[in-house]
Amino acid sequence: MSGSEPRRRVLCVVHSPLFGGPHNKTIRLAEPLRRRGWDVAIAIPDEPGTAAPHLQAAGIEFLQIPLGRARASLDPRLFLRFVRSFLPSVHALEGAIERTGAEVVQIGGLVNPHAAFAARRRGAAVVWQIVDSRSPGPLRWVAMQLVRRLADAVMFNGEALIEIHGGRDSLPLPTFVYLPPVDTDHFVPSPERRSRIRHELGIPEAAPLVGTVSNLTPLKGIETFLAAATRIVAAEPEARFVLVGSAPSSYAEYGKSLRRQAAELDLPYPIVFAGDRSDVEGWYAAFDVHLNCSRSEGTTTTALEAQSCGVPVVATRVGAVHEVVDDDVTGFLVEPDRSDLVAGATLRLLADGELRSRMGGAARRSAVERFSAERSADVHVQGYEAALAHAALRKEAAGGSAS
């Protein structure tokens, strides 16, 4: 893009204070989007969490505002809390749109429509991103009515999510599929990083190490990881296990219960809870196998990052994960909540170094070819431009009908 062309602004709205996929995506895409003429800002809740430090360290413009959120649940108490916070959140988002000068507002998630109402009130185009399959059917149906009414473009984190949310024929809007971006120049196989992390943990180079990078929330299926560990050590007593990630404040008790469960397991070596890490690329490199035990996903970023580091993945067959983990090529796919299947697939990899190497190499090649930030940025720009065009037609039609 030449320096004489006007720059455009997009405000990404993420309703979680805990660093995760949507925040990570914003960081990864900021520079590729800047080169394409788009400047990025992100709005997050003004609550304690790990998102703000990560965004600040990455030099991303972010606004912390009162930002309520819905839960993918039919619990009436949570619904009432959502209703009470809705209008204040919309007003706060209107202010964020004004401050950033955003022409496009990008919503991260299905069940939080606050930013769509704020964008409509401030004349910005709406790009609604649907990132997982977690919402119960009735809630999903209601939310999709709002998407069809308020969005100017819809972006799905995987082709399978389109069918889960009604299919392409149900969407009279520009519709796109994107994959989470990975910095494939940074997330690389690295013997040096492998040795550093293993030395830090006191784990021998040859010891089998199974890990997961995940926020500690119920949908991530950490109980399945813990149960699989007991099965794995029965056949591979030297195996070690690492969890990289933390629990949000709303799940603090859940995080503590996971640690208690892990401490009660009859394992030769205690499971390591490494917490939130800024050097996560080194942890992937230290693993022999990466596990994704989620009960709900789109196309999980951590599976892509692990593959970029040349690590085979054992993942649950949920959402659109099968679109990024090639079963029996870059890893294995198993049914959710089946620790026996997770353990069996993991043991296959641990027992066969040649298989691990072959799958790790295929995983790395797939990451470079498919998961780069440049490819993801191209799709996002297409989505933004389509949304602006759709919004212009919508405003023109509204003006015509008013006259």
Buried (B, 14 or more C-beta within 10 A) or exposed (E): EEEEEEEBBBBBBBBBBBBBBBBBBBBBBBBBBBEBBBBBBBBBBBBEBBBBEBBEEBEBBBBBBEBBBBBBBEEEEBBEBBEEBBEBBBBBBBBBBEBBEBBBBBBBBBBBBBBBBBBBEBEBBBBBBBBBBBBEEEBBEEBBEBBBEBBBBBBBBBEBBBEBBBEEEBBEBBBBBBBBBBBBEEBBBBEEBBBBBBEEBEBEEEBBBBBBBBBBBEBBBBBBBBBBBBBBBEEBEBBBBBBBBBBBEBBEEBBEBBBEBBEEBEBEBEBBBBEBBEEBBBBBBBBBBBBBBBBBBBBBBBBBBBBBBBBBBBBBBBBBBBBBBBBEEBBBBBEBBBBEBBBBBBBBBBEEEEBBEBBBBBBBEBBBEBBBBEBBBBBBBBBBBBBBBBBEEEEEEEEEEEE
